[in-house]
Amino acid sequence: MTQSCSCFILAGGKSTRFGTNKSLALVGDQYMASVVAKNLQSAFGSTAQLIGADENTSNELGLESVIGTREGNGPLAAIIDAMESTTSTFQAFAPNDTPFFTVNNYAALLAKLEDSKSDVVVATDATDASRAHWLLSVWRKSSCMPTLTKEFERGVRSVHGAVLDLQIATVAFDAAAVRNINTVSDLLDRGTI
């Protein structure tokens, strides 16, 4: 890695379908968000921070939580708040419910960004290349933050709706790697709890 990269875990969802705080759900003997944090930290060599997590979750995981001025306004707002909180060249993002996205997967995203003129590199599902996982991504702050902020101020709230003027690259991964956990049965299906 030649440039600095900050790591963020999006943890502000309500976990309605899951029924309890997904960040603190167990995957084996570890909290789900802890697994995500370890993978991010190993890939990028920097401490992962939570975005949108409550104080209890932050304390239980032993991770700092960034709370920005746009808190509670969705993933696009969280990405902008995260970018504002760091001076790193790149920002890596992962949802708290993607424990199967590995160190090597994250490294592949960063390598693609470093080797291209892209503004953002996004994970896609190898079985459906049109399915971009916008929250499994690495962003170049200098080119992305002005565009994302402008679009947010115009009223755009979706990540995919705010990136139309950016240069986007993708890396395809096995469906199992990019899969997020929405219900307890999703974990049971993987034999992890």
PyMOL commands that set and color helices and strands:
alter all, ss='L'
color gray80, all
select helices_A, chain A and resi 22-24+32-44+55-61+75-84+103-114+141-153+159-162+175-178+184-190
alter helices_A, ss='H'
color red, helices_A
select strands_A, chain A and resi 5-10+26-27+30-31+48-51+65-66+90-95+120-125+128-140+168-173
alter strands_A, ss='S'
color yellow, strands_A
deselect
rebuild
show_as cartoon
